[in-house]
């Protein structure tokens, strides 16, 4: 979108199907290195694993699709703030 690699997510909720959000393929940081920028998006949520708080639920996208999973919190991943009405 406008020269930035990423993925557009469109709402499927009734009454909001014209709403969407663009998430850049920002990759992630590990130490001082940056990995997968421009090809993958790694987004961390605030939902921690109940037994292992060093992990959280995250969204991961790449050219093959979109996945939800458990991601390490020590890696620098993007966080998308969301406003709730």
N, C-alpha and C positions, 0 to 999 in steps of 0.2 A: 504494500500500500504506500503510495507516494515514494517509492524507492526503498522502503524499509521491509525487510523480510519478516514474516510472521503469519499469524492466522486470525481470521475474522470469525467470531462466534456469534451466531444469531439466536435470539430467544425463541423458544417454542411454546412459551406460556401464552395462553389466550389473552388477548388484549395488549400483548407486548411483542408481537411477532415482527414489528418494525424496529425493534431495539437490537443493537449489536454492540460488541466490544472488539477492539483490535488489540491483540497481545503480540508485541514484538518478539522475534526469535533472538532473545538476549543471551542465550547460553547460560553458563554458570561459572563461578569462580571457585578455585580450589587453591588455597595459598595465594600466591601472587599471579597464578596463571588464569587465563580466560579460555574456556573450552566451549566449542560448538556455537559461538556467536554467529548469527546470520543463518543458521540452519536448524537449530533446536530452541525450544522455549521451555524453561524450567520455572515453574511458579509454585511457591510454597504457601500452604494455608496456615491458619492458626490452630488447626486440629492436631493435637499431639497424640502419638501412639500411647495408649494407656499404660503399657508396661515398660516402654523404652522412650522416655521423653526427649532423647536426642534425635528422634525421628518424628516427622510430621507427614500428614497427608499432602500430597502435591499433585499438580497437573503437569504433564510432560507431553509436548508435541514435537513432531518431526515430519519428514516428508511422507512417512508411511502411515501416519494417523495420530490419534490422541489417546493418552493413557492416564489413568489415575493410579497412584501408588504411594508407597511409603518412601520418603526421601530423607537423607541425612540433613540435619539442620546445620552441620558445620560447613557445608558447601554454601557459598554465596549464591543464593537463588533470588530471582525477582519476587516481589510481593506486590499484588495489585490491590490497592485499597478499594473498597466497595461501599457505596452509600446506600443505606436501607431507609425506605420511607416509612 
